[in-house]
């Protein structure tokens, strides 16, 4: 099993190019089920979750080609199964995204429930509630969601809580429903708008994405398209914090700073000097890091996917900070590993008190999830001595060769197989 070895103490400098957004590419790949025609995707990150989605679609009968250069070609003209089996779904919760497209095009779907998740519950009840309002009959049997319908009908759906994959699933299903579907309290993340842009390129009639109310008027059929996936805002944010925590100077390229405004604003409050352009930004930090509280909320507020990385930064702050997690109930597992490296962190419920000015030292640590892996690398970059990070398969789910990108910025980091 691969490990990451880091020797800390080097400030980062130079430029880094950001990959495509995993969380935009996954629903785009699922959306290929909505048409018989060829779908071409550009700027697709070559990470483990993408390959898992490829395997899942191929298992249903799709023809899928994904290359390391960022291109993907998908054609779902000969689907032989509308089932997503547990063996594939258990490794990636985003597999639930095939539910809406299968039900919209084939009026039937059998998708395994994804099971447990290290960072907390991600129930699919909102997905099922929305599809049932559109006329589907849904039941959970033997660990699978079984859904069927004669023809989906447009509906007015008000979601109790904001859910990104739930919004995406219902939006995809609604493209082929009869009449208009209105989604209220919808997620407005950039990845949702990216999916809406792709669906419009396929002939869908969607408006309001980027806001809390999305309207979808169903059409008879969708056609193929070519679509460019947006840059990964979480990868960009991770490198921004890497520059700040190492007191470095890094230019982050091939990104959209507007998608990251809450993170960049928070970094600026901590003392980092940030210069933004159209598709790039630069982070410099040569002074003290200021301790600042933060609370995670749905977009456009500070994202839960940046909370672990920010916690690593706050261990070097000039005082105490409080990090409040409102999205997932169990997303402080990385705190225990940071403590092993010398951090002073007290977790109580959904809040973590982080005491700054903590000298970190290298240790053997375990990654518990994707973003926790990134936080441990950030801590290792400034720790004295050698850090070994195990279970980096979590890291490979969402970061494409992050160790190589960091090494090009001057980090002493390598993957050991």
C-alpha positions as MATLAB code, in Angstrom:
seq = 'XXXXXXXXXXXXXXXXXXXXXXXXXXXXXXXXXXXXXXXXXXXXXXXXXXXXXXXXXXXXXXXXXXXXXXXXXXXXXXXXXXXXXXXXXXXXXXXXXXXXXXXXXXXXXXXXXXXXXXXXXXXXXXXXXXXXXXXXXXXXXXXXXXXXXXXXXXXXXXXXXXXXXXXXXXXXXXXXXXXXXXXXXXXXXXXXXXXXXXXXXXXXXXXXXXXXXXXXXXXXXXXXXXXXXXXXXXXXXXXXXXXXXXXXXXXXXXXXXXXXXXXXXXXXXXXXXXXXXXXXXXXXXXXXXXXXXXXXXXXXXXXXXXXXXXXXXXXXXXXXXXXXXXXXXXXXXXXXXXXXXXXXXXXXXXXXXXXXXXXXXXXXXXXXXXXXXXXXXXXXXXXXXXXXXXXXXXXXXXXXXXXXXXXXXXXXXXXXX';
ca = [
       0.000    0.000    0.000;
       1.352    3.425   -0.949;
       2.495    5.943    1.640;
       3.468    9.605    1.424;
       6.787   10.646    3.003;
       7.362   14.316    3.807;
      10.299   16.143    5.375;
       9.082   19.575    6.441;
      10.678   22.964    6.616;
      10.691   24.283    3.060;
       8.618   27.276    1.908;
       6.775   26.643   -1.346;
       7.343   28.826   -4.387;
       6.452   28.743   -8.056;
       3.255   28.034   -9.970;
       0.868   25.097  -10.029;
      -1.918   24.162  -12.461;
      -5.194   22.977  -11.003;
      -6.944   19.888  -12.352;
     -10.594   19.591  -13.286;
     -13.161   19.285  -10.514;
     -13.872   15.706   -9.478;
     -17.215   16.773   -8.025;
     -18.230   18.274  -11.368;
     -16.899   15.451  -13.527;
     -18.763   12.715  -11.624;
     -22.303   14.059  -12.258;
     -21.275   14.881  -15.842;
     -20.322   11.249  -16.383;
     -23.599   10.106  -14.817;
     -25.490   12.485  -17.126;
     -24.200   10.529  -20.131;
     -26.871    7.936  -19.232;
     -29.542   10.435  -20.316;
     -28.800   10.020  -24.036;
     -27.813    7.413  -26.604;
     -25.423    9.884  -28.188;
     -21.706   10.410  -27.679;
     -20.584   12.634  -24.807;
     -17.123   14.208  -24.823;
     -15.738   15.691  -21.615;
     -12.608   17.800  -21.261;
     -10.540   18.673  -18.164;
     -11.501   15.454  -16.356;
      -9.146   14.683  -13.427;
      -7.558   11.246  -13.591;
      -8.356   10.253  -10.005;
      -9.709    7.124   -8.365;
     -13.336    8.301   -8.092;
     -13.433    9.000  -11.842;
     -12.178    5.495  -12.588;
     -14.779    4.057  -10.205;
     -17.549    5.896  -12.070;
     -16.103    4.617  -15.343;
     -16.259    1.047  -14.027;
     -19.825    1.545  -12.811;
     -21.042    2.899  -16.160;
     -19.234    0.147  -18.065;
     -20.908   -2.434  -15.833;
     -24.271   -1.102  -17.032;
     -23.234   -1.291  -20.683;
     -21.815    2.163  -21.406;
     -18.685    2.544  -23.490;
     -16.294    4.771  -21.539;
     -12.771    5.906  -22.276;
     -10.911    8.064  -19.748;
      -7.354    9.195  -20.404;
      -4.702   10.778  -18.211;
      -4.604   13.850  -20.449;
      -8.016   14.924  -19.106;
     -10.398   13.681  -21.801;
     -13.303   11.291  -21.470;
     -15.615    9.865  -24.128;
     -18.841    8.162  -23.082;
     -21.638    6.514  -25.055;
     -24.632    4.857  -23.430;
     -26.521    3.594  -26.479;
     -26.552   -0.073  -25.401;
     -27.390   -0.059  -21.699;
     -28.076   -3.660  -20.648;
     -28.660   -3.068  -16.935;
     -30.182   -0.342  -14.806;
     -28.493   -1.652  -11.679;
     -25.595   -0.131   -9.729;
     -24.199   -3.043   -7.671;
     -22.927   -2.771   -4.110;
     -19.448   -3.972   -5.065;
     -18.898   -0.751   -7.027;
     -21.092    1.684   -5.102;
     -19.517    0.904   -1.710;
     -16.238    2.533   -2.759;
     -17.786    5.876   -3.759;
     -20.936    7.509   -2.418;
     -21.303    9.691   -5.536;
     -22.465    6.526   -7.328;
     -25.974    7.518   -6.213;
     -25.839   10.086   -9.055;
     -26.846    7.408  -11.571;
     -30.280    7.091   -9.917;
     -31.844   10.196  -11.486;
     -30.559    9.620  -15.049;
     -31.576    5.941  -15.043;
     -35.074    6.756  -13.817;
     -35.435    9.646  -16.257;
     -34.435    7.699  -19.358;
     -35.376    4.083  -18.558;
     -38.110    4.632  -15.918;
     -36.415    2.059  -13.700;
     -33.344    1.958  -11.483;
     -31.860   -0.334   -8.858;
     -28.994    1.364   -7.036;
     -27.202    0.047   -3.990;
     -27.199    2.214   -0.900;
     -23.616    3.400   -0.443;
     -23.277    2.427    3.206;
     -21.235    4.137    5.897;
     -19.036    7.177    5.492;
     -16.127    8.217    7.663;
     -17.212   11.860    7.901;
     -20.826   11.157    8.835;
     -24.240   10.331    7.453;
     -25.195   11.329    3.939;
     -28.774   10.064    3.721;
     -30.464    9.607    0.347;
     -33.949   10.322    1.703;
     -34.069   13.739    0.009;
     -33.249   12.141   -3.350;
     -36.100    9.661   -2.924;
     -38.529   12.295   -1.659;
     -37.959   14.415   -4.749;
     -38.265   11.502   -7.177;
     -41.450   10.325   -5.450;
     -42.966   13.790   -5.907;
     -42.213   13.315   -9.612;
     -44.304   10.129   -9.576;
     -41.707    7.451   -8.920;
     -42.337    4.532   -6.594;
     -39.260    4.050   -4.431;
     -38.497    1.401   -1.868;
     -35.407    0.151   -0.072;
     -35.041   -3.602   -0.288;
     -32.016   -5.786    0.485;
     -29.774   -2.722    0.705;
     -30.847   -1.321   -2.668;
     -32.987    1.604   -3.755;
     -35.512    0.247   -6.228;
     -37.358    2.929   -8.182;
     -39.785    2.720  -11.064;
     -42.265    4.968  -12.847;
     -44.376    4.943  -16.008;
     -43.203    8.462  -16.826;
     -41.733   11.102  -14.541;
     -43.923   14.171  -14.103;
     -42.862   17.697  -13.305;
     -43.319   18.670   -9.670;
     -42.739   21.426   -7.131;
     -40.081   20.116   -4.764;
     -38.965   21.936   -1.620;
     -35.895   20.319   -0.046;
     -35.675   20.344    3.753;
     -31.918   20.782    3.683;
     -29.469   21.714    0.967;
     -28.006   18.697   -0.812;
     -25.642   18.929   -3.775;
     -26.026   15.396   -5.115;
     -29.753   15.474   -4.381;
     -30.119   18.662   -6.432;
     -28.086   17.124   -9.248;
     -30.043   13.856   -9.227;
     -33.426   15.592   -9.384;
     -32.225   18.078  -11.997;
     -31.033   15.258  -14.273;
     -34.232   13.259  -13.808;
     -36.373   16.341  -14.504;
     -34.764   16.974  -17.910;
     -36.790   14.074  -19.374;
     -39.937   14.471  -17.236;
     -43.256   15.727  -18.569;
     -43.879   19.359  -17.653;
     -41.946   21.679  -15.383;
     -40.077   20.796  -12.214;
     -39.258   23.482   -9.653;
     -36.513   22.734   -7.133;
     -36.548   25.033   -4.117;
     -33.776   25.314   -1.530;
     -31.498   23.869   -4.195;
     -27.726   23.723   -3.870;
     -26.005   26.568   -5.723;
     -22.444   25.186   -5.805;
     -20.440   25.812   -8.996;
     -20.527   22.073   -9.680;
     -24.343   22.230   -9.921;
     -24.143   25.090  -12.427;
     -21.496   23.202  -14.388;
     -23.847   20.238  -14.684;
     -26.668   22.570  -15.738;
     -24.420   24.039  -18.447;
     -23.691   20.554  -19.758;
     -27.359   19.537  -19.710;
     -28.283   22.688  -21.625;
     -25.661   21.727  -24.216;
     -27.507   18.411  -24.494;
     -30.805   20.184  -25.164;
     -32.206   20.487  -21.634;
     -34.255   23.529  -20.603;
     -32.898   24.674  -17.245;
     -32.812   28.075  -15.599;
     -32.045   29.446  -12.151;
     -28.967   27.342  -11.387;
     -26.549   29.227   -9.186;
     -29.511   30.312   -7.066;
     -31.789   28.565   -4.599;
     -34.616   27.959   -7.110;
     -33.992   25.879  -10.227;
     -36.610   25.370  -12.940;
     -36.411   22.470  -15.382;
     -38.860   22.014  -18.249;
     -38.691   18.472  -19.536;
     -37.937   17.599  -23.164;
     -38.576   14.462  -25.226;
     -34.927   13.506  -25.568;
     -31.399   14.788  -25.087;
     -28.478   14.641  -27.503;
     -24.712   14.416  -27.232;
     -22.369   17.289  -26.459;
     -18.820   18.345  -25.719;
     -18.312   19.894  -22.299;
     -15.324   21.362  -20.441;
     -15.300   20.560  -16.707;
     -14.667   23.496  -14.353;
     -11.437   23.631  -12.305;
     -11.349   22.030   -8.873;
     -11.917   24.801   -6.324;
     -10.990   22.537   -3.402;
      -7.641   21.592   -4.928;
      -7.009   25.284   -5.592;
      -7.874   26.108   -1.977;
      -5.582   23.374   -0.712;
      -2.624   24.864   -2.580;
      -3.566   28.334   -1.342;
      -3.299   27.119    2.242;
      -0.092   25.232    1.402;
       1.445   28.542    0.327;
       0.280   30.306    3.491;
       1.262   27.605    5.999;
       4.802   27.294    4.576;
       5.217   31.110    4.377;
       5.651   30.704    0.657;
       4.808   32.421   -2.617;
       2.662   30.357   -4.979;
       0.722   31.243   -8.116;
      -2.302   28.977   -8.612;
      -3.239   28.709  -12.292;
      -6.121   27.228  -14.301;
      -8.686   28.026  -11.618;
     -11.664   30.285  -10.988;
     -10.989   32.562   -7.980;
     -14.689   33.511   -7.850;
     -15.526   29.906   -6.934;
     -13.124   30.227   -4.007;
     -13.956   33.704   -2.757;
     -14.903   32.649    0.789;
     -11.651   30.715    1.231;
      -9.468   33.473   -0.201;
     -11.219   36.073    1.955;
     -10.646   33.940    5.051;
      -6.991   33.449    4.122;
      -6.620   37.193    3.712;
      -7.968   37.673    7.252;
      -5.245   35.347    8.545;
      -2.558   37.611    7.095;
      -1.904   36.130    3.654;
      -1.397   38.528    0.761;
      -3.648   37.492   -2.127;
      -3.649   38.818   -5.663;
      -6.428   37.535   -7.940;
      -6.866   37.497  -11.710;
      -9.413   35.995  -14.088;
      -8.208   32.400  -13.949;
      -5.373   32.560  -11.424;
      -4.435   33.885   -8.015;
      -1.217   34.318   -6.062;
      -0.731   33.710   -2.352;
       2.206   35.170   -0.427;
       2.734   34.932    3.311;
       5.903   36.103    5.011;
       4.487   37.469    8.257;
       2.676   35.963   11.241;
      -0.447   33.852   10.712;
      -3.433   35.348   12.526;
      -5.846   33.017   14.311;
      -9.378   33.496   12.958;
     -12.587   31.583   13.657;
     -14.478   29.969   10.803;
     -17.783   28.148   10.340;
     -18.592   25.847    7.431;
     -21.812   26.408    5.497;
     -23.110   25.533    2.016;
     -21.774   27.542   -0.920;
     -21.001   30.416   -1.241;
     -19.825   30.291    2.401;
     -16.687   28.537    3.661;
     -16.825   24.921    2.383;
     -16.712   21.857    4.596;
     -14.196   20.370    2.156;
     -11.673   23.050    3.226;
     -12.190   22.696    6.981;
      -9.462   20.105    7.590;
      -6.872   22.074    5.620;
      -7.780   25.273    7.477;
      -7.367   23.480   10.807;
      -3.777   22.626    9.884;
      -3.157   26.317    9.167;
      -4.672   27.416   12.488;
      -2.215   25.261   14.442;
       0.308   27.930   13.396;
      -1.863   30.941   14.277;
      -0.952   33.633   16.780;
      -3.645   32.643   19.287;
      -6.737   30.480   19.632;
      -9.353   29.825   16.963;
     -12.677   28.017   16.904;
     -13.656   25.932   13.875;
     -17.354   25.061   13.661;
     -18.530   22.281   11.339;
     -22.211   22.497   10.384;
     -22.355   20.119    7.409;
     -21.088   16.743    8.666;
     -21.257   15.551   12.244;
     -18.031   13.532   12.262;
     -15.556   15.578   10.276;
     -12.895   16.186   12.899;
     -11.178   12.790   12.677;
      -8.042   14.455   11.309;
      -7.709   16.390   14.586;
      -6.486   13.253   16.395;
      -3.730   12.763   13.837;
      -2.723   16.425   13.993;
      -2.488   16.052   17.767;
      -0.044   13.175   17.204;
       2.127   15.705   15.369;
       2.036   18.157   18.286;
      -1.110   20.191   17.619;
      -3.179   21.403   20.582;
      -6.797   20.789   19.552;
      -9.869   20.147   21.696;
     -12.970   18.833   19.956;
     -16.411   19.174   21.514;
     -19.362   18.236   19.359;
     -19.282   20.238   16.161;
     -16.602   22.665   17.349;
     -12.834   22.409   17.575;
     -10.715   24.779   19.660;
      -7.303   25.093   18.019;
      -4.456   26.661   19.975;
      -1.903   28.313   17.727;
       1.881   28.534   17.810;
       2.096   24.752   18.053;
       5.475   23.374   16.958;
       4.673   20.309   14.857;
       6.982   17.326   14.540;
       6.986   14.483   12.052;
       5.107   11.309   12.948;
       3.390    8.297   11.431;
      -0.229    9.247   10.785;
      -3.305    7.737    9.147;
      -5.596    9.483    6.675;
      -9.271    8.931    7.511;
     -10.817   10.555    4.440;
      -9.968   12.569    1.346;
      -9.658   16.056    2.879;
      -8.075   14.727    6.066;
      -5.283   13.374    3.854;
      -4.645   16.878    2.520;
      -4.589   18.415    6.004;
      -1.944   15.935    7.140;
       0.239   16.754    4.145;
      -0.090   20.469    4.917;
       0.937   19.871    8.520;
       3.842   17.689    7.400;
       5.137   20.472    5.138;
       6.008   22.562    8.218;
       6.710   19.810   10.754;
      10.241   19.159   11.928;
      11.629   15.837   10.797;
       9.926   13.110    8.798;
       6.203   12.394    8.452;
       4.752    9.204    6.985;
       1.102    9.346    5.880;
      -0.653    6.002    5.465;
      -3.925    5.117    3.695;
      -3.234    7.596    0.902;
      -5.766    5.808   -1.281;
      -8.129    8.370    0.268;
      -5.931   11.096   -1.223;
      -5.984    9.460   -4.649;
      -9.772    9.676   -4.742;
      -9.672   13.411   -5.406;
      -6.149   14.804   -5.905;
      -4.242   14.043   -9.096;
      -0.565   13.522   -8.240;
      -0.591   16.130   -5.498;
       2.811   14.968   -4.259;
       4.346   15.671   -7.679;
       2.781   19.136   -7.824;
       4.060   19.965   -4.337;
       7.524   18.659   -5.171;
       7.677   21.010   -8.153;
       6.944   23.861   -5.730;
       9.943   22.851   -3.606;
       8.428   20.472   -1.057;
      10.484   17.506    0.104;
       7.776   14.931   -0.563;
       7.550   11.571   -2.277;
       5.239    8.625   -2.728;
       6.653    5.349   -1.461;
       5.135    2.218   -2.964;
];
